[in-house]
Amino acid sequence: SANFGGPSGKVLPRKSYIQSWISNSHLRKFNSDEIVNEINFTVEDIVPEIKWTIFEKVTKTIAGYKCIMAKGIYRGTPIVAYFTKEISFSIGPYKFFGLPGAILDVREVSKSYNIWVAESIHLNSNFDTSYSFPSKFKTLNMKDYINLYDQSRIDFIKKVNDNLPSGVNSRTLNSNRFILEKQMEWEDSLYEIK
């Protein structure tokens, strides 16, 4: 297990759970509890493997492990990760995997949020990896969740505009989603690594 913290070093709680066997599969099942319009949902996601570019000469030490930098695009979002070959499992925090070692640091490029950094590592070969996700809410697949999230944002912007004083106009400057999943695999065109 690993303890991951935010940029301030404090452990940030998130109700997300990976329900997957560590395997050579290019897909992983991921379940999480999410809130849209003040309603809780359990979201079932099938996460595709990220196409990583590894930079062997760029390294740093995290929690006592030598880590190598990698870059990729996760659902339209440029990310940078540091992984260690000293822990040979292709695992990581949140929905990140697919490198030849454990990911100990991953973040959205140029953002001070969406950061996961391992603060400590506790290896235990006797750890029980079987886990049943405690689904307490209505279950949605990822496509339905994204559609609901996008509609919620459109409804919010409309509500704000409808409540502006007469003669005041507004426009949306940023049409990107404010979540990590900015562009899904079923949507048109993806970003390229630069």
Contacts in CASP RR format, 6 or more apart in sequence:
PFRMAT RR
TARGET T0000
AUTHOR 0000-0000-0000
METHOD contacts of the structure
MODEL  1
SANFGGPSGKVLPRKSYIQSWISNSHLRKFNSDEIVNEINFTVEDIVPEI
KWTIFEKVTKTIAGYKCIMAKGIYRGTPIVAYFTKEISFSIGPYKFFGLP
GAILDVREVSKSYNIWVAESIHLNSNFDTSYSFPSKFKTLNMKDYINLYD
QSRIDFIKKVNDNLPSGVNSRTLNSNRFILEKQMEWEDSLYEIK
1 121 0 8 1.000
1 122 0 8 1.000
1 124 0 8 1.000
1 127 0 8 1.000
2 63 0 8 1.000
2 92 0 8 1.000
2 93 0 8 1.000
2 102 0 8 1.000
2 104 0 8 1.000
2 118 0 8 1.000
2 119 0 8 1.000
2 120 0 8 1.000
2 121 0 8 1.000
2 122 0 8 1.000
3 11 0 8 1.000
3 118 0 8 1.000
3 119 0 8 1.000
3 120 0 8 1.000
4 11 0 8 1.000
4 12 0 8 1.000
4 93 0 8 1.000
4 116 0 8 1.000
4 117 0 8 1.000
4 118 0 8 1.000
4 119 0 8 1.000
5 11 0 8 1.000
5 12 0 8 1.000
5 115 0 8 1.000
5 116 0 8 1.000
5 117 0 8 1.000
5 119 0 8 1.000
6 12 0 8 1.000
6 115 0 8 1.000
6 116 0 8 1.000
6 117 0 8 1.000
7 112 0 8 1.000
7 113 0 8 1.000
7 115 0 8 1.000
7 117 0 8 1.000
9 117 0 8 1.000
9 119 0 8 1.000
11 119 0 8 1.000
14 32 0 8 1.000
14 94 0 8 1.000
15 32 0 8 1.000
15 33 0 8 1.000
16 30 0 8 1.000
16 31 0 8 1.000
16 32 0 8 1.000
16 33 0 8 1.000
16 94 0 8 1.000
17 30 0 8 1.000
17 31 0 8 1.000
17 32 0 8 1.000
17 131 0 8 1.000
17 133 0 8 1.000
18 28 0 8 1.000
18 29 0 8 1.000
18 30 0 8 1.000
18 31 0 8 1.000
18 95 0 8 1.000
19 29 0 8 1.000
19 30 0 8 1.000
19 31 0 8 1.000
19 131 0 8 1.000
19 132 0 8 1.000
19 133 0 8 1.000
20 28 0 8 1.000
20 29 0 8 1.000
20 30 0 8 1.000
21 129 0 8 1.000
22 89 0 8 1.000
22 90 0 8 1.000
22 91 0 8 1.000
22 129 0 8 1.000
24 90 0 8 1.000
26 48 0 8 1.000
26 49 0 8 1.000
27 46 0 8 1.000
27 47 0 8 1.000
27 48 0 8 1.000
27 49 0 8 1.000
28 46 0 8 1.000
28 47 0 8 1.000
28 49 0 8 1.000
28 95 0 8 1.000
28 97 0 8 1.000
29 44 0 8 1.000
29 45 0 8 1.000
29 46 0 8 1.000
29 47 0 8 1.000
30 44 0 8 1.000
30 45 0 8 1.000
30 46 0 8 1.000
30 47 0 8 1.000
30 95 0 8 1.000
31 42 0 8 1.000
31 43 0 8 1.000
31 44 0 8 1.000
31 45 0 8 1.000
31 133 0 8 1.000
31 135 0 8 1.000
32 42 0 8 1.000
32 43 0 8 1.000
32 45 0 8 1.000
33 40 0 8 1.000
33 41 0 8 1.000
33 42 0 8 1.000
33 43 0 8 1.000
33 136 0 8 1.000
33 137 0 8 1.000
34 40 0 8 1.000
34 41 0 8 1.000
34 42 0 8 1.000
34 43 0 8 1.000
34 145 0 8 1.000
35 41 0 8 1.000
36 145 0 8 1.000
36 148 0 8 1.000
36 149 0 8 1.000
36 152 0 8 1.000
37 148 0 8 1.000
37 152 0 8 1.000
37 155 0 8 1.000
39 138 0 8 1.000
40 136 0 8 1.000
40 137 0 8 1.000
40 138 0 8 1.000
41 137 0 8 1.000
41 138 0 8 1.000
41 139 0 8 1.000
41 140 0 8 1.000
41 145 0 8 1.000
41 148 0 8 1.000
42 133 0 8 1.000
42 135 0 8 1.000
42 136 0 8 1.000
42 137 0 8 1.000
42 138 0 8 1.000
42 139 0 8 1.000
42 140 0 8 1.000
43 139 0 8 1.000
43 140 0 8 1.000
43 141 0 8 1.000
43 142 0 8 1.000
43 145 0 8 1.000
44 139 0 8 1.000
44 140 0 8 1.000
44 141 0 8 1.000
44 142 0 8 1.000
45 95 0 8 1.000
45 141 0 8 1.000
45 142 0 8 1.000
45 145 0 8 1.000
46 142 0 8 1.000
47 95 0 8 1.000
47 97 0 8 1.000
48 185 0 8 1.000
49 97 0 8 1.000
49 98 0 8 1.000
50 72 0 8 1.000
50 73 0 8 1.000
50 74 0 8 1.000
50 79 0 8 1.000
50 96 0 8 1.000
50 97 0 8 1.000
50 98 0 8 1.000
51 72 0 8 1.000
51 73 0 8 1.000
52 70 0 8 1.000
52 71 0 8 1.000
52 72 0 8 1.000
52 81 0 8 1.000
52 98 0 8 1.000
52 99 0 8 1.000
53 70 0 8 1.000
53 71 0 8 1.000
53 72 0 8 1.000
53 193 0 8 1.000
54 68 0 8 1.000
54 69 0 8 1.000
54 70 0 8 1.000
54 99 0 8 1.000
55 68 0 8 1.000
55 69 0 8 1.000
55 70 0 8 1.000
55 71 0 8 1.000
56 68 0 8 1.000
58 68 0 8 1.000
58 69 0 8 1.000
59 66 0 8 1.000
59 67 0 8 1.000
59 68 0 8 1.000
59 69 0 8 1.000
59 82 0 8 1.000
60 67 0 8 1.000
60 69 0 8 1.000
60 82 0 8 1.000
60 105 0 8 1.000
61 67 0 8 1.000
62 82 0 8 1.000
62 84 0 8 1.000
62 104 0 8 1.000
62 105 0 8 1.000
62 117 0 8 1.000
62 118 0 8 1.000
63 104 0 8 1.000
63 118 0 8 1.000
63 119 0 8 1.000
63 120 0 8 1.000
63 121 0 8 1.000
64 121 0 8 1.000
65 84 0 8 1.000
65 86 0 8 1.000
65 87 0 8 1.000
65 104 0 8 1.000
65 121 0 8 1.000
66 84 0 8 1.000
66 86 0 8 1.000
67 82 0 8 1.000
67 83 0 8 1.000
67 84 0 8 1.000
67 104 0 8 1.000
67 105 0 8 1.000
68 82 0 8 1.000
68 83 0 8 1.000
68 84 0 8 1.000
68 85 0 8 1.000
69 80 0 8 1.000
69 81 0 8 1.000
69 82 0 8 1.000
70 80 0 8 1.000
70 81 0 8 1.000
70 82 0 8 1.000
70 83 0 8 1.000
70 99 0 8 1.000
71 78 0 8 1.000
71 79 0 8 1.000
71 80 0 8 1.000
71 81 0 8 1.000
71 109 0 8 1.000
71 193 0 8 1.000
72 78 0 8 1.000
72 79 0 8 1.000
72 80 0 8 1.000
72 81 0 8 1.000
72 193 0 8 1.000
73 79 0 8 1.000
73 190 0 8 1.000
73 191 0 8 1.000
73 192 0 8 1.000
73 193 0 8 1.000
74 95 0 8 1.000
74 96 0 8 1.000
74 180 0 8 1.000
74 181 0 8 1.000
75 180 0 8 1.000
75 181 0 8 1.000
75 182 0 8 1.000
75 183 0 8 1.000
75 184 0 8 1.000
75 185 0 8 1.000
76 181 0 8 1.000
76 182 0 8 1.000
76 183 0 8 1.000
76 190 0 8 1.000
76 191 0 8 1.000
77 108 0 8 1.000
77 109 0 8 1.000
77 114 0 8 1.000
77 180 0 8 1.000
77 181 0 8 1.000
77 182 0 8 1.000
77 183 0 8 1.000
77 191 0 8 1.000
78 108 0 8 1.000
78 109 0 8 1.000
78 110 0 8 1.000
78 191 0 8 1.000
78 193 0 8 1.000
79 96 0 8 1.000
79 106 0 8 1.000
79 107 0 8 1.000
79 108 0 8 1.000
79 109 0 8 1.000
80 106 0 8 1.000
80 107 0 8 1.000
80 109 0 8 1.000
81 96 0 8 1.000
81 99 0 8 1.000
81 103 0 8 1.000
81 105 0 8 1.000
81 106 0 8 1.000
81 107 0 8 1.000
82 103 0 8 1.000
82 104 0 8 1.000
82 105 0 8 1.000
82 106 0 8 1.000
83 99 0 8 1.000
83 100 0 8 1.000
83 101 0 8 1.000
83 102 0 8 1.000
83 103 0 8 1.000
83 104 0 8 1.000
84 101 0 8 1.000
84 102 0 8 1.000
84 104 0 8 1.000
85 100 0 8 1.000
85 101 0 8 1.000
87 101 0 8 1.000
87 102 0 8 1.000
87 121 0 8 1.000
87 123 0 8 1.000
88 100 0 8 1.000
88 101 0 8 1.000
88 102 0 8 1.000
89 101 0 8 1.000
89 102 0 8 1.000
90 97 0 8 1.000
90 98 0 8 1.000
90 99 0 8 1.000
90 100 0 8 1.000
90 101 0 8 1.000
90 102 0 8 1.000
91 97 0 8 1.000
91 101 0 8 1.000
91 102 0 8 1.000
91 103 0 8 1.000
92 102 0 8 1.000
92 103 0 8 1.000
92 104 0 8 1.000
92 106 0 8 1.000
92 116 0 8 1.000
93 103 0 8 1.000
93 106 0 8 1.000
93 116 0 8 1.000
93 118 0 8 1.000
94 106 0 8 1.000
94 116 0 8 1.000
94 180 0 8 1.000
96 103 0 8 1.000
96 106 0 8 1.000
96 116 0 8 1.000
97 103 0 8 1.000
104 117 0 8 1.000
104 118 0 8 1.000
104 121 0 8 1.000
105 116 0 8 1.000
105 117 0 8 1.000
105 118 0 8 1.000
106 115 0 8 1.000
106 116 0 8 1.000
107 114 0 8 1.000
107 115 0 8 1.000
107 116 0 8 1.000
107 117 0 8 1.000
108 114 0 8 1.000
108 115 0 8 1.000
108 180 0 8 1.000
114 180 0 8 1.000
140 148 0 8 1.000
142 181 0 8 1.000
142 184 0 8 1.000
143 184 0 8 1.000
143 186 0 8 1.000
146 181 0 8 1.000
146 184 0 8 1.000
149 177 0 8 1.000
149 179 0 8 1.000
150 177 0 8 1.000
153 177 0 8 1.000
153 178 0 8 1.000
157 172 0 8 1.000
160 170 0 8 1.000
161 170 0 8 1.000
164 170 0 8 1.000
176 182 0 8 1.000
183 189 0 8 1.000
183 190 0 8 1.000
183 191 0 8 1.000
END
